[in-house]
Amino acid sequence: MATCLFCEIAAGRQPAAVVYADELVTAFLDIRPLFPGHVLVAPKEHIAVLADLPVPDVGPYFEQVQRIAVAVQSAMGAQGSFVAVNNVVSQSVPHLHTHVVPRSKGDGLRGFFWPRTKYGSPEEADDVAARIRAVL
């Protein structure tokens, strides 16, 4: 495997503006922020996508994401935050990370970053829901 940038940041071998670190996560400023205060929260261990995060670590990981979201909002004087995880698609570094972006009304971001659609009918929505339930 090629060297992982986020593993290198977590190990202190690559520079980053770290805002928090513990035994599970490292949180640091995104080098291409949507807004100042945009933080990435990443597990210290190399985990590629959310599905690979061990179940016992899910709660502790998202507890830190929650804590950082509150801190970012407060520190940046934001009205709220946008919290998002990409899995494979749009994941510029193949290491699980959660974006915590400070948000305020009128900041220019429009909901999600992709076009929204509608189901063609209630039956189509029911079919999609049934497919997902079957996998669960």
C-alpha beads as a LAMMPS data file, in Angstrom:
LAMMPS data file: protein, C-alpha beads

136 atoms
135 bonds

1 atom types
1 bond types

-500.0 500.0 xlo xhi
-500.0 500.0 ylo yhi
-500.0 500.0 zlo zhi

Masses

1 110.0

Atoms # bond

1 1 1 0.000 0.000 0.000
2 1 1 1.209 3.503 -0.775
3 1 1 1.800 5.826 2.126
4 1 1 -1.479 7.260 3.428
5 1 1 -1.420 11.018 4.008
6 1 1 -3.867 10.838 6.930
7 1 1 -1.903 8.028 8.600
8 1 1 1.209 10.192 8.247
9 1 1 -0.583 13.183 9.793
10 1 1 -1.855 11.011 12.679
11 1 1 1.695 9.759 13.277
12 1 1 3.099 13.297 13.244
13 1 1 5.215 12.678 10.147
14 1 1 3.320 15.165 7.959
15 1 1 2.457 18.706 9.036
16 1 1 -1.135 19.611 9.772
17 1 1 -3.013 22.105 11.903
18 1 1 -4.178 19.535 14.461
19 1 1 -7.093 20.652 16.619
20 1 1 -7.534 17.430 18.613
21 1 1 -5.960 14.003 18.983
22 1 1 -6.530 11.032 21.269
23 1 1 -5.878 7.295 21.020
24 1 1 -8.660 6.837 18.410
25 1 1 -8.789 9.972 16.232
26 1 1 -6.846 12.898 14.900
27 1 1 -8.763 16.024 13.896
28 1 1 -7.112 18.672 11.757
29 1 1 -7.962 21.599 9.512
30 1 1 -8.757 20.754 5.899
31 1 1 -6.089 22.294 3.654
32 1 1 -8.810 23.265 1.147
33 1 1 -11.612 24.372 3.475
34 1 1 -15.122 25.249 2.413
35 1 1 -14.933 27.859 5.182
36 1 1 -12.338 28.662 7.872
37 1 1 -12.706 26.083 10.636
38 1 1 -13.458 23.170 8.267
39 1 1 -12.073 20.179 10.204
40 1 1 -11.430 16.592 9.155
41 1 1 -11.807 13.912 11.836
42 1 1 -9.965 10.688 10.960
43 1 1 -9.280 7.463 12.829
44 1 1 -5.598 7.089 13.713
45 1 1 -5.667 3.515 12.442
46 1 1 -5.883 3.165 8.668
47 1 1 -9.562 2.551 7.932
48 1 1 -10.571 3.044 4.294
49 1 1 -14.344 3.553 4.555
50 1 1 -17.053 3.731 7.202
51 1 1 -18.063 0.088 6.662
52 1 1 -14.544 -0.956 7.756
53 1 1 -14.680 0.892 11.086
54 1 1 -14.902 -1.807 13.805
55 1 1 -18.317 -1.765 15.473
56 1 1 -16.856 -1.088 18.956
57 1 1 -15.202 2.059 17.560
58 1 1 -18.293 3.516 15.845
59 1 1 -19.738 5.102 18.990
60 1 1 -16.433 6.499 20.304
61 1 1 -15.520 7.811 16.831
62 1 1 -18.799 9.669 16.392
63 1 1 -18.665 10.941 19.980
64 1 1 -15.492 12.776 18.959
65 1 1 -17.098 13.979 15.712
66 1 1 -19.992 15.338 17.790
67 1 1 -17.627 17.016 20.250
68 1 1 -15.622 18.619 17.441
69 1 1 -18.783 19.795 15.653
70 1 1 -19.865 21.622 18.813
71 1 1 -16.373 23.119 19.253
72 1 1 -16.129 24.259 15.612
73 1 1 -19.530 25.939 15.781
74 1 1 -18.629 27.738 19.002
75 1 1 -15.082 28.713 18.013
76 1 1 -16.107 30.021 14.611
77 1 1 -19.258 31.810 15.791
78 1 1 -21.287 29.692 13.356
79 1 1 -25.011 29.047 13.575
80 1 1 -24.563 25.336 12.867
81 1 1 -22.459 22.813 11.022
82 1 1 -22.464 20.409 8.111
83 1 1 -21.118 16.941 8.967
84 1 1 -20.419 14.505 6.119
85 1 1 -18.577 11.301 5.228
86 1 1 -17.709 10.224 1.683
87 1 1 -17.182 6.512 1.006
88 1 1 -14.987 5.828 -2.039
89 1 1 -16.763 8.268 -4.397
90 1 1 -15.488 11.825 -3.774
91 1 1 -13.098 10.499 -1.115
92 1 1 -9.894 12.297 -2.144
93 1 1 -7.821 10.462 0.481
94 1 1 -8.710 6.756 0.822
95 1 1 -8.856 6.922 4.626
96 1 1 -12.126 7.343 6.526
97 1 1 -12.645 10.951 7.529
98 1 1 -15.589 13.064 8.570
99 1 1 -15.908 16.658 7.411
100 1 1 -17.086 19.148 10.031
101 1 1 -17.868 22.451 8.329
102 1 1 -19.096 25.551 10.180
103 1 1 -22.314 26.917 8.655
104 1 1 -24.278 30.121 8.954
105 1 1 -27.412 31.255 7.165
106 1 1 -26.504 32.960 3.906
107 1 1 -23.004 31.420 3.717
108 1 1 -23.499 30.446 0.067
109 1 1 -23.733 26.661 0.403
110 1 1 -27.003 25.373 -0.961
111 1 1 -28.125 22.257 0.893
112 1 1 -26.285 19.298 -0.535
113 1 1 -23.594 19.676 -3.187
114 1 1 -25.388 17.540 -5.765
115 1 1 -28.677 17.714 -7.680
116 1 1 -31.737 16.401 -5.874
117 1 1 -34.318 14.198 -7.588
118 1 1 -37.721 12.725 -6.802
119 1 1 -39.053 9.187 -6.980
120 1 1 -41.293 8.655 -10.002
121 1 1 -44.083 7.280 -7.833
122 1 1 -44.829 6.075 -4.306
123 1 1 -44.483 2.533 -5.678
124 1 1 -40.926 3.238 -6.848
125 1 1 -40.050 4.608 -3.383
126 1 1 -41.615 1.521 -1.769
127 1 1 -39.552 -0.749 -4.053
128 1 1 -36.297 1.043 -3.159
129 1 1 -37.140 0.883 0.553
130 1 1 -37.919 -2.836 0.261
131 1 1 -34.575 -3.521 -1.466
132 1 1 -32.684 -1.798 1.355
133 1 1 -34.729 -3.568 4.062
134 1 1 -33.970 -6.910 2.403
135 1 1 -30.213 -6.284 2.651
136 1 1 -30.500 -5.145 6.269

Bonds

1 1 1 2
2 1 2 3
3 1 3 4
4 1 4 5
5 1 5 6
6 1 6 7
7 1 7 8
8 1 8 9
9 1 9 10
10 1 10 11
11 1 11 12
12 1 12 13
13 1 13 14
14 1 14 15
15 1 15 16
16 1 16 17
17 1 17 18
18 1 18 19
19 1 19 20
20 1 20 21
21 1 21 22
22 1 22 23
23 1 23 24
24 1 24 25
25 1 25 26
26 1 26 27
27 1 27 28
28 1 28 29
29 1 29 30
30 1 30 31
31 1 31 32
32 1 32 33
33 1 33 34
34 1 34 35
35 1 35 36
36 1 36 37
37 1 37 38
38 1 38 39
39 1 39 40
40 1 40 41
41 1 41 42
42 1 42 43
43 1 43 44
44 1 44 45
45 1 45 46
46 1 46 47
47 1 47 48
48 1 48 49
49 1 49 50
50 1 50 51
51 1 51 52
52 1 52 53
53 1 53 54
54 1 54 55
55 1 55 56
56 1 56 57
57 1 57 58
58 1 58 59
59 1 59 60
60 1 60 61
61 1 61 62
62 1 62 63
63 1 63 64
64 1 64 65
65 1 65 66
66 1 66 67
67 1 67 68
68 1 68 69
69 1 69 70
70 1 70 71
71 1 71 72
72 1 72 73
73 1 73 74
74 1 74 75
75 1 75 76
76 1 76 77
77 1 77 78
78 1 78 79
79 1 79 80
80 1 80 81
81 1 81 82
82 1 82 83
83 1 83 84
84 1 84 85
85 1 85 86
86 1 86 87
87 1 87 88
88 1 88 89
89 1 89 90
90 1 90 91
91 1 91 92
92 1 92 93
93 1 93 94
94 1 94 95
95 1 95 96
96 1 96 97
97 1 97 98
98 1 98 99
99 1 99 100
100 1 100 101
101 1 101 102
102 1 102 103
103 1 103 104
104 1 104 105
105 1 105 106
106 1 106 107
107 1 107 108
108 1 108 109
109 1 109 110
110 1 110 111
111 1 111 112
112 1 112 113
113 1 113 114
114 1 114 115
115 1 115 116
116 1 116 117
117 1 117 118
118 1 118 119
119 1 119 120
120 1 120 121
121 1 121 122
122 1 122 123
123 1 123 124
124 1 124 125
125 1 125 126
126 1 126 127
127 1 127 128
128 1 128 129
129 1 129 130
130 1 130 131
131 1 131 132
132 1 132 133
133 1 133 134
134 1 134 135
135 1 135 136
